[in-house]
Amino acid sequence: MIDIDAEDPNRTIVPFVRTWFVLLASGEAEKASESLDGPNSYGIVWTAETIEATVRAALGNSERESAPPKFSDPNELADPQVDGPEKFDDGSGYWFDHPVPLDGKWSDLTAQFEFKKRSNGFAVILHDLHVL
């Protein structure tokens, strides 16, 4: 759960997503998955293994190929052009799409996050990882 400033949701959401990528780049995929508050609307629970398998599949890499793409620290890359975060029309929270930093550059892979309002803050949900 995170608290989001309704006046400037960008101030909270973007740093959260960037920190999430830093965890992946640092080899702390378990910690990154633990920072998510529940499964997505399809019931997918994002574990370290699920994240790696999804990235491999989205980029066309099989399990038998040598090394999977390596997550990069987003703070070492030029800022990508991103829109948002955006409010859900029903007022239930926010959504935010952000390119995924892989192999030292911004990839075509996008992480789609949802921040759903709860009584004690906003639940962080990774909705999907895919190429847009």
Secondary structure, 3 states (H helix, E strand, C coil): CECCCCCCCHHHHHHHHHHHHHHHHCCCHHHHHHCCCCCCCCCCCCCHHHHHHHHHHHCCCCCCCCCCCCECCHHHCCCCCCCCCEECCCCCEEEEEEEEEECCEEEEEEEEEEEEEECCEEEEEEEEEEEC
